[in-house]
Amino acid sequence: MTLQQRQSHLIQQINLVKDENILMMLEDELSYHLNNKGAVELSEFDLNELISLADEPDDKDIVSETEYRKATERWRTKL
């Protein structure tokens, strides 16, 4: 879809909206993104934390079924 097609499609959709709350929400979102260029500024700490989380191994917090059963055994017994 070209940029012009996308713009035209959005305009058509907006013209069909009859709910003022939806229009206000769209206006707020558009205003926010136009004023902030769609970018979110992160502090150096937050950026480093995100990088650290992204670099963690995918299986860091995964336990095997056997380990899970052993850890939860006392909660699965009948009283």
CNS distance restraints for C-alpha pairs under 8 A (distance, minus, plus):
assign (resid   1 and name CA) (resid   5 and name CA) 6.01 0.50 0.50
assign (resid   1 and name CA) (resid   6 and name CA) 6.28 0.50 0.50
assign (resid   2 and name CA) (resid   6 and name CA) 6.13 0.50 0.50
assign (resid   3 and name CA) (resid   7 and name CA) 6.14 0.50 0.50
assign (resid   4 and name CA) (resid   8 and name CA) 6.06 0.50 0.50
assign (resid   5 and name CA) (resid   9 and name CA) 6.01 0.50 0.50
assign (resid   6 and name CA) (resid  10 and name CA) 6.18 0.50 0.50
assign (resid   7 and name CA) (resid  11 and name CA) 6.15 0.50 0.50
assign (resid   8 and name CA) (resid  12 and name CA) 6.20 0.50 0.50
assign (resid   9 and name CA) (resid  13 and name CA) 6.28 0.50 0.50
assign (resid  10 and name CA) (resid  14 and name CA) 6.08 0.50 0.50
assign (resid  11 and name CA) (resid  15 and name CA) 6.10 0.50 0.50
assign (resid  12 and name CA) (resid  16 and name CA) 6.55 0.50 0.50
assign (resid  13 and name CA) (resid  17 and name CA) 6.76 0.50 0.50
assign (resid  14 and name CA) (resid  23 and name CA) 7.65 0.50 0.50
assign (resid  17 and name CA) (resid  22 and name CA) 7.45 0.50 0.50
assign (resid  17 and name CA) (resid  23 and name CA) 7.21 0.50 0.50
assign (resid  19 and name CA) (resid  23 and name CA) 6.56 0.50 0.50
assign (resid  20 and name CA) (resid  24 and name CA) 6.11 0.50 0.50
assign (resid  21 and name CA) (resid  25 and name CA) 6.14 0.50 0.50
assign (resid  22 and name CA) (resid  26 and name CA) 6.18 0.50 0.50
assign (resid  23 and name CA) (resid  27 and name CA) 6.07 0.50 0.50
assign (resid  24 and name CA) (resid  28 and name CA) 6.10 0.50 0.50
assign (resid  25 and name CA) (resid  29 and name CA) 6.18 0.50 0.50
assign (resid  26 and name CA) (resid  30 and name CA) 6.05 0.50 0.50
assign (resid  27 and name CA) (resid  31 and name CA) 5.99 0.50 0.50
assign (resid  28 and name CA) (resid  32 and name CA) 6.06 0.50 0.50
assign (resid  29 and name CA) (resid  33 and name CA) 6.23 0.50 0.50
assign (resid  30 and name CA) (resid  34 and name CA) 6.02 0.50 0.50
assign (resid  31 and name CA) (resid  35 and name CA) 6.03 0.50 0.50
assign (resid  32 and name CA) (resid  36 and name CA) 5.99 0.50 0.50
assign (resid  32 and name CA) (resid  38 and name CA) 7.63 0.50 0.50
assign (resid  33 and name CA) (resid  37 and name CA) 5.37 0.50 0.50
assign (resid  33 and name CA) (resid  38 and name CA) 4.52 0.50 0.50
assign (resid  33 and name CA) (resid  39 and name CA) 7.76 0.50 0.50
assign (resid  34 and name CA) (resid  38 and name CA) 6.76 0.50 0.50
assign (resid  36 and name CA) (resid  40 and name CA) 7.68 0.50 0.50
assign (resid  42 and name CA) (resid  46 and name CA) 5.87 0.50 0.50
assign (resid  42 and name CA) (resid  47 and name CA) 5.88 0.50 0.50
assign (resid  43 and name CA) (resid  47 and name CA) 6.15 0.50 0.50
assign (resid  44 and name CA) (resid  48 and name CA) 6.08 0.50 0.50
assign (resid  45 and name CA) (resid  49 and name CA) 6.11 0.50 0.50
assign (resid  46 and name CA) (resid  50 and name CA) 6.17 0.50 0.50
assign (resid  47 and name CA) (resid  51 and name CA) 6.22 0.50 0.50
assign (resid  48 and name CA) (resid  52 and name CA) 6.04 0.50 0.50
assign (resid  49 and name CA) (resid  53 and name CA) 6.15 0.50 0.50
assign (resid  50 and name CA) (resid  54 and name CA) 6.09 0.50 0.50
assign (resid  51 and name CA) (resid  55 and name CA) 6.16 0.50 0.50
assign (resid  52 and name CA) (resid  56 and name CA) 6.48 0.50 0.50
assign (resid  56 and name CA) (resid  60 and name CA) 6.94 0.50 0.50
assign (resid  63 and name CA) (resid  67 and name CA) 6.02 0.50 0.50
assign (resid  63 and name CA) (resid  68 and name CA) 6.36 0.50 0.50
assign (resid  64 and name CA) (resid  68 and name CA) 6.18 0.50 0.50
assign (resid  65 and name CA) (resid  69 and name CA) 6.05 0.50 0.50
assign (resid  66 and name CA) (resid  70 and name CA) 6.18 0.50 0.50
assign (resid  67 and name CA) (resid  71 and name CA) 6.10 0.50 0.50
assign (resid  68 and name CA) (resid  72 and name CA) 6.16 0.50 0.50
assign (resid  69 and name CA) (resid  73 and name CA) 5.55 0.50 0.50
assign (resid  72 and name CA) (resid  76 and name CA) 6.60 0.50 0.50
assign (resid  73 and name CA) (resid  77 and name CA) 6.78 0.50 0.50
